Amino acid sequence: MKLSFLGVDITLSRQRSKDAPPVLQDVRSANDEVLSYIRNLEDGDILERVQSVVCTVDQGPEKIKRTLSEKGIVIIPDYIPESTLQDVGQDLNEIRERISAFTLQNQPINEEECVLFQQGNAKLSGYAALSGYGKAVVQIRHGQDQGMVDIFNVDKWKRSLGESLRPYFEQQLINQVMEVGDARPEARNLNLYLNNGVTLTRGFHVDSYSKQLKGFVYLEDCLSLDDGPYTYVKESHLESGFTRINKQISSVLPNHTETPCVSLRNIVPVLAKKGALVISDQGGSHRGFPQGPGHQRAVAVMNFR
């Protein structure tokens, strides 16, 4: 079966090969075309897209929750004050120094009392194992998102980070926004994502085809595409023709959650100052935008279950 998107012909085939399946190569081409589209957007267009999903704390939980429900994403600027982020910045510097020292050792694993460092899946793999380990885990990704660093349960390593950030994820406002019917998801794992000149990132995808909310706080300014903003396709959490096409395409891929076909007019590169809170439904299409050389980004991530 052949589909066409953004001028790229995508041929669906279940044939396996040692190299990337032809359909995966087509998916990458489609993702590259979307990146080119985003890079050619005018600054004013990007700002308008961002503003379409912005709510302030003063607007209250109902407005924030409605935006999240309708768009799949909401941005709350200036959620964490500058004074708190100054203390966080000191922890970030120490964390980056420790990670740099580990990578220079050229070892797959280094385990200490409060933290495990690993290259790829040297010891642990899969979200359940990484998030359920008895100490913090620093994972330097291999494969897709090569070089990106995930730190699971970072507050088990740097308690001061948890003391600074957790209260903001546990506020009543956030609890009200997160409520789904009678279910009240709780803030669980506090993770940290670090990108430093990561130029190859996974294309648009979903975490699952069901409702799954996450909260992100920018710990450093992310004001240009070169900074590698979190990028979301608003309304993609809702069932649509794009969803059905993507499921069909991904059915022949090793990973069934790739979503290369997205609504171009709904793409939102989340450019925001540090302290901004982003809540998004991970059942919608999202990706990290590739960074420019020398640019870095730090994001605190809270998983709600």
N, C-alpha and C positions, 0 to 999 in steps of 0.2 A: 504494500500500500504506500502511496506517495502523497505527502501533504506539502503545502507551500506556505511559508511564513516569512515576511520581510524580504521576499525575493530569494529565500533559501529553500531548496527542495529537500524535504525530509522523507527518506524512504524507510518504512518500517519493515524489519526483518528479524526473525528470531535466530538467524544463523549466528553461531559463535565463532570467534577467531582468537588467536593469540594477541593480536593487536586490538585497539579500541574498535568496537563494532562500528560499521559505517554509520548507523543511526546516531551513535554518540558523537562522531565527528560532525554530523549535521547539526546536532544540538549545540555543540560548541560554536559552530559558525553562526547559528541563530543568536546565541548569547552575545557574540562579538558584534553583530549588527545592532543589537539593542544598546550595547555600551556606546557604540558610535553615535546612535541617536541621542543618548543622554548627554554625551560630551558636547554635542552641538546645540543644546538648549541654551537660550538666552538666560542671563542671570535673573532677570525679572520673571521669567517663566518658572524657574526653579523656586524663587521666593513665593510666588503665587501658589504653587503646588504645596509647599511646606505650610503656608498659612491656612490652607484649606483643611488641615487636620490639627491645628493648634487650638488648645483651650488653656485658660489660666485657672489657677487654683480658686480665684474669686468667683468663677462661673459655677462652681459647685459640682458635686459628684454626678448629678443627673445629666448635666450637659456633657461632661467628660465621658460618662458611660454611654450616652447615646452616640457620640462621635465614634467611640471605639466599636460599638455594635454595628454602626452603619458603614464605617470606612475600614474597619479592621486595624486601625492604628490611631493613636492620639499622641500629640506632643505637648508637654507641659513645660514651658521655658522657666528658667530660674527656680527650679524646684528645690535644689540644694544650694544654700548660700555660699558665697565666696569664702567666708571665714572657715567653714568646714572643709572646703576643697583645698585650702592651703595645707592643712595637716595631712590630707590624703596625698597631696603631691610629694611630701617627704617619703611616705611609704612606697609610692610608685618608683621613686628613684632607687630606693634600696632593693626593691623587687627586681627592677631591670638589671641592676648591678649583679645580683645573685644569678639571674638567668644567663647573663653574658658570661659569667665565670664558669657556669656549667657547660655551655656550648663550647667553650674553649678547651674543656677537658676531653672533648671528642669521645665521650662515653655514652652508652645507651641509657644508663640508669645511675642515679645517685640518690640514695634514700637517707634521710635524716630523721631526727626525732619527731618533727612536726610537719615535714613535707617530703614528698616523693617527686623527684625530677625524672622525666622520661622523654626520650625521643620517639615520636610516633606512638605505637602501641607496644613498646618494649616489654612492659609488664602488665598493664591494664588496658582493656579496650571496651568500648561500649559505654553509653552514658550511665547506665545503672552501676557498673563497676567503678567508674571514675567518681561519680558523685557519692557513692556509698562507702568509699574507702575511709579508713579510720583517721586519716590525716589529709592535709591539703595535697593536691596533685597538680604539678606543673607539667602540662603536655605541650611539646613542640610538635605541631602538626606536620605530617608528611602527606604526599598526594595532593588532593584538592586543598586549597588554602595553605599551600606549602609555606612554612615559616611562621604562621600565625601561632600565638601562644594562648592556650586556655589554662586558667588556674581554677580548679574546682575547690570549693569550700575554702576560699582564700583566707577567711577569718579564723580558720584553724591554724594558720601559719602566722598571719598578722592580725592579732586580736584587735589592735587599734583600728583597723579598717572596718571590722564588723561593728565596733562601738560607734564609729562615725557614720556608717552608711545604713545599717540595718533599721534604725528607728524611722528613717524616711520611707523605707519599703513597708513598714508595719503600721503606718499611720491609718487612722480610721478612714480618711478620704480614699486611700488606695484599697482598703478592704471593701468599701462600698462599691467602688468601680469594678472590682474583681468578682463580685457576687454574680452567680449565674443561677437564677431560680432560688432554690433552697441551699444550693452548694456555696460554700464560702472558702475558696482556696486560700491556703496559708502560705506565707513566705517561707521557703525552705532553704535551698542551696544558694549561697552567695558566691557567685563566680566572677572572674575577671578575664576580659578579653584584651589582649595586647597585640596591636599590629604595628610593625616597624618596617616600612618600605615593602609591604606585601603587594606585589604587582600582579600576581595570578590568584584570583579568588574564584570560588565555586559560583556557577551561574545561578539564575533564579531557581528556587526550590521551595518546598514546604517541609516543615519538620514532620508533619503528619496531616492526613486529610480529616482532621477533627479539630474542635476548638481547643487551643492550648495557648494560654496567655503568659507572656514574659514581660518583665520590666527592665529597661535599660537606662542607665544614667551615664551621660558623657562626663568623664572626669577631666577631659581636656577639650579645648575648642576644636570643633570640626566644622570649618567654615568654607571649605572648598572641596571640589571633587577629588583633588590630589590627597586630601586628608583621609579618604576612604570611608565616606559616610555609609551608615546602615541605610539600605535602599529597599523600599517596600512598594508593592503595587496595591494601592487602596482598592477596596471592594473585592479583592481576589480571594478573600476568605469565604465568599458566597458562591454557591453552586452556579456555574455558567458554562457556556460553550468552551471557554478557555480551559476550565477545569476538566471537562470531558476529553478534550483534545490532549491535554497534558497527561492525563491518566493513560490514554491509549499509547502515546509516545513512550512514556516511562515503563509501560508494561514489558517492553523488550530490552530494557536496560538493567544493569546490575542493581542500580538504585532506583526504586520505584517512585521517588519523590521529586524528580527533576521537573521543572515547569518552564520550558523555554518560550512558550507562547503566552504572552502577556499583553494587556491593554496598554499601549504606549502612553495614552493621555492620562493614565492613572498612576504612572511611576512617580514616586516621591523620594528623591535623595534627601535624607534627613540632615540638612545642614543646620547646626545649632551650636550655641555657646556651651561651655562646660557648665554643669549643673542642671541641664535640661533632662527631663524624664521622658522616655518613650515607652509606651505600652503598646504591644502589638499582639495580634492573634497569629500564632506561628502556623496556623492552617492556611494562611495566605502566602502568596509568593514574595520572597525576599532574598536578599544577598548582601554581601559586603562589597562595596565598590573598590576596584583596584586602586592602590595608592601610588602616588608619585614617589620617586627615590628621595629618601631623607625625611619623609613625612611619617608621623607616628600618631597613634590613636589608642586611648585607654577607655574601656567601657566596663562599668560594673553591671552585672546581670543577675537578676533575681528570678528564680523559677518558683512559680506558684502551683501548689498541688492541693 
